[in-house]
Structures are given as structure tokens and as C-alpha cells.
Amino acid sequence: MNATAHPAVTEQPTVSPVEHASHFTDLLGVPFPREFSEGARNAVTTCLKIQADQKVTLITDLSCLAIAASMALELAAIGCTWNAFVLEELAARPLTGMPQAVLDDMESSQVSIFAVEVQKNELLSRMQMTDVVNRRRMRHAHMVNITPEIMTQGMRADFNAVDKLSQAVLDKVRKATYVRATTPAGTDIHAQMNPDYRWFKTSGIISQEKWGNLPGGECFTAPGEVNGVFVVDGVVGDFLCKEYGLLDKQPLTISIESNRIVKVSSENKKLEQDFWAYTHTDENSDRVGEFAIGTNIGVDHVIGNILQDEKFPGVHIAFGDPYGAHTGAKWKSSTHIDVVGLRFNIWLGNADGEEQIMRDGDFLIEG
């Protein structure tokens, strides 16, 4: 395999065969840019807190090989047992299911890392993977569509500071019965909370309680009911993100009634059609399954990649599966697509009144 496009920056350590097994491609032989090292160390030591006596399953693909290599070097430095899998060496893409070799290896791991550029219709394979994570209560870093740009931006955040702010937000939203949010672009939504649904933080500090995306930085729940208009002038998620990128010039406007999409509109008619088709894949694909507040204060602008952009300070919502294993929502969907807006004003309300926690994209509370 020719990996010379990524300049080597560090000597590869000698690691004995009993400490790790790399299937086909040996990640310790793959060079990567020096700039990845800080983000990789953040992931392995700060976020996942991997110890020498633990086992890790590292899952990657050809697109993210250099990024995975930077994390493999950190795993080797810790001295833990780890197995690496390159998806294209196990199955054809797009995946129809997660390769059994990966799932089997996860059964004896305490930690898993998924650094992959996903393809259309691969959500089922990721759900199979996270089913194992949830059942075994693994610490799991979900790095879907991770890029060099994210490794040198969002992955360099001070995740302890992000965690502190996330906890402050979490403490407040758990007391709220509703959240109200507006933006200059025209978003005006009211989200009624369901007391039976749980709020979680995924701040980048990953525990057994909830696996998380990296870079981290959000508090989320499944809402009771959302009504209003959400203007997507940031990005849309899943495979549509890569195709359409930043939407500040041609926003997507979504009208929501009783938690369901009733209308979408955009000057970009192909985006409008593709988003409508995605959110009508099954009976719950058009249902608001996630309501979230981004808390990664290390991210100061959207870049056109949902993995980082959904952590941008503000509100994002997702249509489709509500992550019921964590939130407590009883319904399911085969799809899940996030939408991100910019420059939010956010108010939390309950019987005691309203409190504004964000103005024009800036938090009014401190961690």
C-alpha cells in the first residue's frame, strides 16, 4: 500500500506481536503528519483514558488510515493490547453489515475506536457495532468522517474545559421543561421536554455510561415534542454532509409540527429532494429523535463536517432514531440525520420562569 502522501514524522516503536495484532495492514508502519499527534493523544489518553492493562479494538478504513495510524502509535506507547481492522480488507463497501471479525474482537475489549469515512446506507453496520458497545458498556470513540482538518482543530480542544461547561449546561437543561431557540436566519423552535427521557453529555470525556463522538462537546436528549421552524444554515448530516457542505449560501428550511417534518424548502432543489427522501425512509425517519446543545468551545466556526460541526456551540436536532438505549425513548428508526444552525439564542424554561443561556452563539454561563 502506498501511503507516501502522508509524510512520516516520528519513529515507529517496536511492539511485540502479543501486544497488538493488525489485520493485513500494520498501522505502525503507516506514516502520518506530525500535526495529528496532539489530537491522537487527546483521544487515547484524555478522552478514553486507556490503560496498559486494557484491550482496544481500533476500526478504520483506507480513507482514514493515517489518522488511525496516529492513534495506533499512542496505543503502542501505552503498552495496551489492541487489534486494528481496515474495513476494505474485510468486506466490500458500502458495508451491508459490520464484519464479524470486528464484532468478535469487540467482545473481549474494554474500548473501541471507530475512525472511518462512512458511505451511503452503512448506518445498519454502525448500529450493529454500537449494539455491542451498549451491551458490554464499552468506552467507545465514534469518529465518523474524521478528517485531517478535524484532527488539527476540534481534536485539539481542551476537553476538560469542554466537560466542565457541558456539565454546567447539563445541570440546567435537566431542570427545564422546555427549550426555546431562535437564530438571525429564521429558526424559531419550541421543544417540550419529556420527563421520562434522559439528558446526556458527550463532552469528549468518554465513560461506560455513554459512548461518544470525538471530537466531543454536546448535551442531548430525545425531546417530547418540537414545533416551529429550523433553518439549517450550517450543515446537514450523514452522507449528505459531504455532498452539500456548508449551507450558509443556500439554507434548508424545515417546518416541524408535533415533532414531524411537514415541509422542507431550499433554493438548492436537489438538497431539498435528497433531504426529504432521507427523512421519509421509514415511518419515524421524519420524527425529531434528538435535541442537542453543542458545547465544544474549542470550535469557533463550522467547516462542513457534521462530526465537528454538531459540537459547535448552539442547537442541533436530528430526525430519526432517538438513541433509546440511552434517552429512554421507546420508538426506533433505521435512519438518523443531524441538522446544524448558527448564532443561536437559547432559553430554558420551567414553572419558575425562563433563563437565557446563549446569546448570538455565545454562552452566558460558565463551567
C-alpha positions in Angstrom: 0.0 0.0 0.0 1.4 3.4 -0.9 1.0 5.8 2.0 3.7 8.3 0.9 1.2 11.1 0.6 1.4 11.4 4.4 5.0 12.5 5.5 6.4 10.4 8.3 7.1 12.4 11.4 8.1 10.0 14.1 10.0 6.8 14.6 7.7 3.8 14.9 8.2 1.9 18.2 9.0 -1.8 18.4 5.8 -3.6 19.5 5.8 -7.3 20.1 3.1 -9.5 18.4 1.5 -10.3 21.7 0.7 -6.6 22.4 -1.3 -6.0 19.2 -2.5 -7.6 16.1 -3.1 -5.6 12.9 -5.1 -7.5 10.2 -3.4 -7.2 6.8 -2.2 -3.5 7.2 0.2 -2.8 10.0 -0.8 0.7 11.2 2.5 1.1 13.0 4.1 1.1 9.5 1.8 3.9 8.1 3.3 7.4 8.3 1.2 10.4 9.3 1.6 14.2 9.7 3.1 15.4 12.9 0.1 17.7 13.4 -2.1 14.6 14.2 -0.2 13.7 17.3 -1.8 16.1 19.7 -5.4 15.1 18.7 -4.5 11.4 18.8 -3.0 11.8 22.3 -6.1 13.7 23.4 -8.3 10.8 22.1 -6.4 8.0 23.7 -5.3 9.5 27.0 -7.6 12.4 27.8 -10.9 11.2 26.3 -10.7 7.4 26.6 -8.2 7.2 29.4 -6.9 3.9 28.1 -4.7 2.0 30.5 -1.9 -0.6 29.8 -3.9 -3.5 31.2 -6.9 -2.9 28.8 -7.7 -4.1 25.3 -8.8 -1.9 22.4 -10.5 -2.6 19.1 -9.4 0.0 16.5 -11.6 0.2 13.4 -10.6 2.3 10.4 -10.7 2.4 6.5 -8.4 3.3 3.7 -9.6 7.0 3.8 -8.7 7.4 7.5 -5.6 5.2 7.6 -3.1 7.9 8.6 -5.4 9.2 11.3 -5.8 5.7 12.7 -2.0 5.3 12.5 -1.5 8.3 14.7 -3.8 6.7 17.4 -2.1 3.3 16.9 1.2 4.9 17.9 -0.3 6.3 21.1 -1.8 2.9 21.9 1.6 1.3 21.4 3.2 3.9 23.7 0.7 3.0 26.4 1.5 -0.7 26.0 -2.0 -2.0 25.9 -3.3 -4.9 23.8 -5.0 -3.6 20.7 -6.3 -5.1 17.4 -6.7 -3.0 14.3 -9.1 -3.6 11.4 -9.2 -1.9 8.0 -12.8 -2.4 6.7 -11.9 -2.7 3.0 -9.7 -5.6 3.9 -12.6 -7.4 5.4 -15.7 -6.6 3.3 -16.9 -4.7 0.3 -18.0 -1.1 0.7 -20.6 0.2 1.4 -21.0 -2.3 4.2 -24.2 -4.3 4.4 -23.2 -5.2 8.0 -20.2 -4.8 10.3 -17.7 -7.6 9.6 -18.0 -10.4 12.1 -14.2 -10.3 12.9 -14.7 -6.8 14.2 -17.7 -7.7 16.3 -16.0 -10.8 17.7 -12.9 -8.8 18.7 -15.0 -6.2 20.5 -16.4 -8.9 22.7 -13.1 -9.0 24.6 -12.3 -5.3 24.5 -13.0 -2.6 27.1 -12.5 0.2 24.5 -13.3 0.7 20.8 -12.4 3.4 18.3 -14.2 3.9 15.0 -12.3 6.2 12.7 -14.0 5.7 9.3 -15.3 7.8 6.3 -18.8 6.3 6.1 -20.6 5.6 2.9 -24.3 5.7 1.9 -26.6 3.1 3.6 -24.0 2.0 6.2 -26.0 3.0 9.3 -27.0 -0.6 10.0 -23.4 -1.7 10.3 -22.7 1.1 12.8 -25.8 0.2 14.8 -24.5 -3.4 15.0 -21.3 -2.1 16.3 -22.8 0.2 18.9 -25.2 -2.6 20.0 -22.1 -4.4 21.2 -20.8 -1.2 22.8 -24.1 -0.6 24.6 -24.5 -4.2 25.8 -20.9 -4.5 27.0 -20.8 -0.9 28.4 -17.6 -0.2 26.4 -15.8 3.1 26.2 -16.3 3.9 22.5 -14.9 6.8 20.4 -17.2 7.4 17.4 -15.0 9.3 14.9 -17.3 9.1 11.8 -15.9 11.1 8.9 -12.9 12.2 10.8 -10.6 14.3 8.7 -7.1 15.9 8.9 -8.8 19.3 9.4 -10.7 17.9 12.5 -7.6 16.3 13.9 -5.9 19.7 13.9 -8.9 21.6 15.1 -11.6 20.1 17.2 -9.5 17.2 18.4 -7.1 19.7 19.9 -9.7 21.2 22.2 -9.3 21.3 26.0 -11.7 18.6 26.7 -11.5 19.0 30.4 -12.8 22.6 29.9 -15.5 21.4 27.5 -16.5 18.8 30.0 -16.9 21.4 32.7 -19.1 23.6 30.6 -21.1 20.6 29.4 -21.8 19.6 33.0 -23.0 23.2 33.8 -25.3 23.0 30.8 -26.5 19.5 31.7 -27.4 20.6 35.2 -29.6 23.4 33.8 -31.3 21.5 31.0 -32.3 18.6 33.3 -34.4 21.1 35.3 -36.0 22.6 32.1 -39.5 21.6 30.9 -38.9 23.3 27.6 -36.2 24.9 25.4 -36.8 27.8 23.1 -34.3 28.8 20.4 -34.0 31.4 17.6 -31.4 32.5 15.1 -31.0 35.5 12.8 -31.5 33.2 9.8 -35.1 32.5 10.9 -35.0 29.5 13.3 -37.8 29.7 15.9 -38.4 26.4 17.7 -40.0 25.3 20.9 -39.0 22.0 22.3 -41.1 20.5 25.1 -39.1 18.1 27.1 -40.4 14.6 28.2 -39.6 13.9 31.9 -39.2 10.2 31.1 -36.4 10.9 28.6 -32.9 11.3 29.9 -30.4 14.1 29.1 -26.7 13.1 28.5 -23.5 14.9 27.9 -20.9 13.7 25.4 -18.2 16.2 26.2 -15.2 14.2 24.8 -14.5 12.6 28.2 -15.9 9.1 27.4 -17.2 6.7 30.1 -19.1 3.5 30.2 -22.3 5.4 30.8 -22.4 6.7 27.2 -20.1 6.2 24.2 -19.4 9.5 22.4 -18.3 11.2 19.3 -14.9 12.6 19.0 -14.4 15.5 18.9 -16.9 15.7 21.7 -18.9 18.6 23.1 -22.7 18.3 23.4 -25.7 17.7 25.7 -28.5 15.8 24.1 -31.9 14.1 24.8 -34.9 12.9 22.9 -37.4 15.7 23.0 -41.1 15.3 24.0 -42.4 17.4 21.1 -40.8 20.0 18.9 -42.7 22.7 16.9 -41.6 25.6 14.8 -39.1 26.3 12.0 -35.4 25.2 11.9 -33.2 26.9 9.4 -30.1 24.9 8.5 -27.5 27.5 7.6 -24.7 25.2 9.0 -24.7 21.7 7.7 -26.8 18.5 7.4 -25.5 15.1 8.5 -24.8 11.6 7.3 -23.6 11.2 3.7 -25.5 14.4 2.7 -22.9 16.4 4.6 -20.0 15.5 2.3 -22.2 16.2 -0.8 -23.6 19.6 0.2 -21.1 21.0 2.7 -21.8 24.5 4.2 -25.3 25.7 3.7 -24.8 29.4 4.6 -25.5 30.5 1.0 -28.4 28.2 0.3 -30.0 27.2 3.7 -32.5 24.4 4.2 -35.7 25.5 6.0 -37.5 22.7 7.9 -41.1 23.2 9.2 -41.9 21.0 12.2 -45.3 20.2 13.7 -45.9 17.8 16.5 -42.3 16.5 16.2 -42.7 15.7 12.5 -41.4 17.3 9.3 -44.3 18.9 7.4 -42.3 20.9 4.8 -38.7 21.5 3.6 -37.6 24.2 1.3 -34.3 25.4 -0.2 -33.0 27.2 -3.3 -31.0 24.1 -3.8 -33.8 21.8 -5.0 -31.6 18.7 -5.1 -30.7 19.1 -1.5 -34.4 19.7 -0.7 -35.3 16.5 -2.5 -32.5 14.4 -1.1 -33.2 15.5 2.5 -36.9 14.8 2.1 -36.2 11.3 0.7 -33.8 10.5 3.5 -36.2 11.7 6.2 -39.0 9.5 4.7 -37.1 6.2 4.6 -39.3 4.7 7.3 -42.2 5.6 9.5 -40.1 7.5 12.0 -37.4 9.0 9.8 -39.2 12.4 9.8 -39.6 12.4 13.6 -37.3 14.6 15.8 -35.3 12.0 17.7 -32.6 14.2 19.2 -32.4 17.7 20.6 -28.9 18.8 21.5 -26.8 21.8 22.6 -23.3 21.9 21.2 -20.7 22.8 23.9 -17.2 22.5 22.2 -15.9 26.0 22.9 -12.7 25.0 21.1 -14.6 25.1 17.8 -15.1 28.7 16.5 -16.7 28.0 13.1 -18.4 25.3 11.1 -16.3 23.5 8.5 -18.8 21.4 6.5 -18.3 18.2 8.5 -21.0 17.1 10.9 -18.7 15.2 13.2 -17.2 18.5 14.4 -19.9 20.9 13.4 -22.6 19.4 15.6 -20.4 20.2 18.6 -20.3 23.9 17.5 -21.9 26.0 20.3 -25.6 26.2 19.6 -28.6 23.9 18.9 -28.7 21.0 16.6 -31.5 18.5 16.2 -31.7 15.1 14.4 -34.5 13.3 12.7 -34.8 9.6 13.1 -33.6 7.2 15.7 -33.7 8.7 19.3 -30.8 6.5 20.8 -33.4 5.0 23.0 -30.9 2.7 24.8 -29.7 6.0 26.5 -32.5 8.5 26.3 -35.3 6.1 27.2 -37.4 6.8 24.1 -39.2 3.7 23.1 -39.5 4.1 19.3 -36.9 3.4 16.7 -35.8 4.4 13.2 -33.3 3.0 10.7 -32.1 6.5 10.0 -30.6 9.4 11.9 -29.6 12.7 10.4 -28.5 15.8 12.2 -29.0 19.5 11.2 -27.0 22.4 12.4 -27.8 26.1 12.6 -25.7 29.2 13.5 -25.7 32.0 16.0 -28.3 30.7 18.4 -30.2 32.4 21.2 -31.3 29.8 23.7 -33.7 30.0 26.6 -34.5 27.3 29.2 -37.9 27.4 30.9 -39.9 25.7 33.7 -42.5 26.7 36.3 -40.0 29.1 37.8 -39.5 31.1 34.6 -37.1 31.4 31.8 -33.3 31.7 31.7 -31.3 32.7 28.6 -28.1 30.6 28.4 -26.8 31.7 24.9 -26.9 34.9 23.0 -25.9 35.1 19.4 -23.9 31.9 19.7 -22.1 32.8 22.9 -22.8 31.0 26.2 -23.9 33.2 29.1 -23.0 30.6 31.6 -19.5 29.3 32.7 -18.4 25.8 33.5 
